[in-house]
Amino acid sequence: MLWAAAGVVALGFLIALEIAARRYGMPGPITTQAREVIFPPKSGFLLYASMALMMVVLTWRERLIAAGVAIGIDIVFLLVRWAADVRVTEGHPFGSGALWVILGYAVIAITRRRGRERVLLLKGVGLGLLLVAGRKTGDAWLLITSKTRPAVLDQYVATADHALGDPSWLVGRMVEATGPIGAHVLDYVYVQLALAAVVIALYQLRDVAVERRFPRHHLVRTFLVIGLVGPAIYMIFPVVGPVFAYGTGAFGTGGGHWAVANLWPDTPPPIHTPHQMPFDEFTPRNCMPSLHTAWATAIFLHSRKGPRILRFAGAFWLIATLGATLGFGYHYGADLVAGVVFTLTIEAGLRSLERGWDRSGTQLVIYGATVFAALLLSYRYLPVEMARHPWVFGPLLILAMTSVVHGYVRTTKLWEPTVAPVRQPEPQPEPA
């Protein structure tokens, strides 16, 4: 019943976003996903990653068959487009086959499976479709932020960012100095964040086909909640990012005549009284908090219990994502601080929900939410003071974030099961 209720809520949310997007003359998440059954998908890699998540409930024989069918369908689509001389100018030429397989297994679950096997297969299908729906939902959210928030708060965040030393300007110049190689590596990491998440999730869900049940908590849950709650903050605190608000750089298109000046990444903005500034109707207001930082932090957290190569990959993805978000001018340093606090608070709440709420979990969630709210309020109402006293407010921002990190680590360690040492039997005296 819980899964059914979650499905109803998700469907209602998608319908609401579909209606909202159509009010602005754009297709919503349901329409764009339905088109990808036939037309080239926006991200073929994401569809195959979603199919891989769905296949955790299948046997190895069924997985091989499903993968073969998906590839075969994509080959048929390619041949038909080639015969009809249709060129793919937008999206990927493959990926529809994976979507067909996911939908096919939904039909199989309803018509051919019974009892627990039906429920397990439907959960697998739902997991795969939720990853795809999350991407489409995010696209719709970004459209809505650009249409409903004509003014942005970039000047407030840029002024407050002086307390952290203007990291976006610093890292932006560093990325420019590395040339095209460094930029391409960071761009790949930034774009393929979902692929890294799927790798970690597949490791966490590797035993589902054997145990015939899902673990109570895994990375996909955290990813979806971050993607659901984060855009709501965008509506409260709309920010477009330094490369758009402060001109164009080597890797960005810039804000054109909407930008304050052409300053990024060479010249940090001067300290002055900030004010809201109007901006265009198509650039997403998706900076505060940095959800790429939030998702990369979640990947790092969930990779800690994996083998060494996964732990290394999780740390690399976090560091590279932080470098990309700053180095491409997509985020301010203040966005990243808020993103880390945001993720730890959500992760603490989900883990508390999994194990049962207690005093430590409740306190951690309340504390994280309080620090996050304090960060947003300080960026909005104290930016000039923060910029004029960087040696005071800079350490305070880092200390606030570090306190949440420390609280999360300390609290979750208390939640870990302890293994009591085996008591050795006392030696018995030898008989006389």
N, C-alpha and C positions, 0 to 999 in steps of 0.2 A: 504493500500500500504506500510505503514511503517513496519507492521509486515511481509509482504511478502518480503520486501527488507532485513529485519533482518534475515529471514529464508534463503534467498539465500546466504547472507554473511556467516552465520553459516555453511551452507552446504559446501560452497567452502572452508572454513577454515578446516572443518573436512576432506575433501578430500585431502587437502594439507598435513595435519598431517598424514593421512593414507599413502600417498606416501612416506613421509619422514621416517616414522617408518619402512616401508617395505624395504627401502634402507639399513637399519641396521639389516634386517633379523627378524623383530618382527612384529606381527600384529598390525594394527592401531586401532583407536577408533571405526571406523565403523565395522570392522571385529569382535572385541571383543564384541561389543554390539549385533551384529547379532547372535553370538554364544550363547548368554544367552537366546535366545528364546527357545532353546532346552537343552543346557548343563547347569550345575549348575552355577549360577551367582557368581560373585566375592563378591557382597554385596547384600544379599536379603533384608536387612533392608532399604537400599537406594532405591531399586525398589519399595517397599511398601510405602516409604515416597514420592516418585515421584508420585505414584498413588493417594496418599492422596492429593497432590497438584492439580492434575488433577481434582479430585472430587469436588473441591470448586465450579465448575460451574454446578454441578448436584443437583437434588433435593434429599431429604433424602431417598426417596424410591429407586431412582437410585443408590445412594451411597451404600445402603445395598445390592442391587443386584450385583453391581460391586465387592464389597468386598467378597461376597459369591462365585461369579464366580472365582475370583482370588484364593481364598483358595481351591476351588474345583479342579481347574487345577493343583495346586501344589500337592494336595493329589494324583491325578492321576499320576503325574510324580514320586512321591515317590513310589507308588505301582508298576509302571512299572520298576523302577530301582531295587526295591526289588525282583520282579519276575525274572528279568534278572541277579540278583546277581551283580549289579553294585554298587560299593562303592564310595561315594563322598569323595575324598581325598583333593580336592582343591575347595574353594568356599563354598557357602551355599546350602543346599539341597532344599531351597525354594526361591521364588522371581520371577521365570519365569512366574507364574500366573499373577502377577501384571503387568509385561511387556506385556503379551497377552491382558490384559484388556485395557491398554493404547492404544495399536495398534488397538484394536477392536473399541474403541471409535473414533479413527481417521477415520476408514472406515465408521462408522455410521455418523460422521459429514459430510463426502463427499456425501454419498448416501441417507441419510434419513433426513437431516436437510437443511433448506433454510434460506437465509438472515442473520439477526443478530444472530439467534440461531446457525447457522453453524459457523459463525465467532467466537462467544463466546466459543463454544465447541472446535474448533481448537486452540484457545488461551490456553484453559485449557490443551489440549493434548501437545501443544508446551511447556508449562511451565513444565509439568512433564518430557518430553523428554530432555529439556534443562538441568535439574538437573542431569539426568543420563549422558548426553553427556558431561557436565562439568567435571564429575568425570573421564570419559574415556579420555577426552582431556588432563586433568592434568597428567594422567598416561603416555600419549604419550609425553607430554612436558618433563616430568622428564627423560624419556628414551633418548630424544634428547639432553638434557643438559649433561647427563653422557657420551654420545658418541662424542659430538662436542666440549666439553670443557675439554681437558685432564689435564690442570693445574688449581689449585684452589687457592683462596686468603685467606685461613683460617689464615695464620700467620699474615696477616695485621689486620684482624678483632680481632683476639685473643690479639694482642698487643694493639690495640685501646681499647679493653674491659677492660684493666687495669684501665682506667679512671673511669669506673663504679664499680670497685671493684671485677671484675671477678665473676659476679653473677651466671653464670652457674656452676662454681666450688662450690660456696657456697650452692646453692639450691640443687645441686646434692648430696652433703653430707647430707643435711637435709632429702632428700627423702630416701636415704639409711638408715638413722637412724630410719625412720618410719616403716621400714620393708615391708613385702609383702602387708599389708593392704593399706597403703598409696599409694604404687606403683600401685596397682590394681585400686584404685579409680581414680587416675590421668590418668592412661592408658585408662580407660573407657571414661572419659571426653574427652581426646585427640582424641580417635578414633571416637567417636559418635558426633563429632562437627556438622555434617550435620543434625543429628536428632534434635539437639537443634534449628538449623536454621529453620527446617521445622515446629517445634512447633510455633515459633514466626511468621513465614510466614502464617501459617494457621489462627492464630489470626488476622493478618492484612487483610487476604482475606476472612474472615468469612461471609461477606455480599455480596459476588460476586453473589451467586445464587439468592439472592433477588433483588439486584439492577441491575443485568444482565450486569454488566461492572466491569472491574478491576480498582483498584486505580492507580493513575498515578505513584506512587512511592512506592516500597515495598522492603523487604529484599532480595528477590530472585534476583532482578536487581543488587543490590550491590554485592552480592555473585558472580554472574556470571562475572561482570566486574573485580572484584578483581582476580578471577581465570584466566581471559583472559590476563590482563595486567601484573600481577605478574611474571609469568614465563618468560616474555620477559626481566625482570630485572635480572633473573637468568643467562641469556645468557651474560649479561654485567658484572655481578659481581658474578661469580661462587664460592660458598662456600658450604662445606659438613657438617660442624658442629663439635663441640668439641669432641663428643664421637667417631667420625670417624677419625678426624685429629690428636687427641691427645690420642689415645689408646682406651681401652675398659673399661667399667664400669660395675656396677651390672646389668644394664638394657639394655645395648647395645652390639652389636656385635663387635664394634670397627673397625678400619681401617686396622688391620693386619700389614703387613710389609710396607704398604703405610703411616702409621701414623708417625708423627714426633717422638713421644715417648709415653710411657704409663703413662700419667700424669693425665688424667681426672678420677674422680673428686677430687683427693687427693692433687695434687700439681699444682698450677697455673703455666703456662708457663713462663719462664724467659723473661726479656725484652732484645730484640736484634733486629738487623736490619732484618725486614721480607723480604721474597721473595716468588715468586710463587712456588708452589710445585706440582709435578705430582701426579695424583691419578688414581684409577682404572676406569674401563669403565662401571660400573653398579651402583655405588652409586650416587643418584641424587644430583645435585648442587642446592639445594632448600632452602637455608637459608636466603638469603638477597634479599628482606625483609622477615620476618617471616609471611607467609600467614595464619598460624594458629592464630597468634596474630591478624592479620588483620581481619579475619573472626569473631573471638571472639569479637573484638572491634565493628564490625558491628552488631553482635547479641546484645551486650550491648546497643548500640545507639537505635536500633529499638525496644528494650524492654521497653524503658523509658516511652512510652505512654500506656503501657498495665496495667493490674491490678497488685496488689502488688506481687502476686506470680510469675508473669512473670518478673517483675523488679528484684525480688530477684534471680530468676533463671538466668537472664542475667548477673547480677553481679557475681554470683557464677561461671558461666561458664567462664567468663573472667579471674577471679582470678585463677581458677583451670587450665585453659589452659596456662596461663603465668607460673604457677608452673611446669606444665608438660613439656613445651618446654625447660625450663631451667634445671629442675631436671633430665630429661632423657638424657641431653646432646645433644639435637637436635639443639639448637640454642644458640648463644651468646646474651648477654644483648643488644649489639648494634643492633642486628637484630630486637629485640622487639621495641626499640625506633623508628627505621625506619618503622616498620610495623604499628605502631599507626599513625604516620604522613601520611603514604601511604593511610590508610583507610579514615582518615578524609578528605584528599584531594579529593579522589574519591567520597565520600559521598557528599561533598560540590558541586562537579561538577554535580552529578546526580540530586541533589535537585535544583540546579540552572537551569538545563535543564528542570526540571518539571515545575517550576514556572516562567521561563523566566529569561534570563540573565540580571543582573543589575550590578551596580558598586561594590556593596558589595560582591556579589557572585564571580565576576571576580577577585577581589582583593584577596579574600580568597583562591581561587584555585591557583592563581599565587604564592601567598605567601607559601602555602603548598608545591607546586612543587619545589619552590626555596629551602626551608628548606630540603626537601627530597634529592635534588641533592647535597646540601652542606654536608649533612650527609655522603653520599656515597663518595664524594671527600675527606672529612676529614679522613674517614676510610682507604682510599687508599693511600693518600699522606702525612698524618700527624700522622700516628699511633705511631711512636716513641715519638714524642713530647707530644701526648696525654697520653702515658703511663708514661712518666717522670714527668708530671705535672698534676696528677689526680685531685688535688684540684682546678684546673682551668678549665680543659676540662670536668670533670665529671659534675659539675654544669651547664656548658654551654650546654652540650647535653640535660640534663633534662630541662633546661630553653627553649631551642629551641623547644623541644616537647611540653612543657607546653604552649608556646606561640601559637602554632597551635591549641591546645585544647581550649585555651581561645578565640582565634579568631573564632573558629567554634561555641562555645557556644554563644558568644556575637552576632555573625551574624545570627545564626538560630533563636535566640530569637526575633530579629528584624523582621524576616519573619513570625512569628506566628501572626495569626489574633488577633486583640484586640477587646474586647467586650466593647462597650460604655455603661455606666450606663443608665438605663432607667430614663428619666426625669420625676419627679413627677409633676402632675398638681398642679398649684397654687390654694390654697383655695379661693373659691369665697365668697365675703361678703354676709351675710344673708340679705334678703330683710327687709326693715324697716316695 
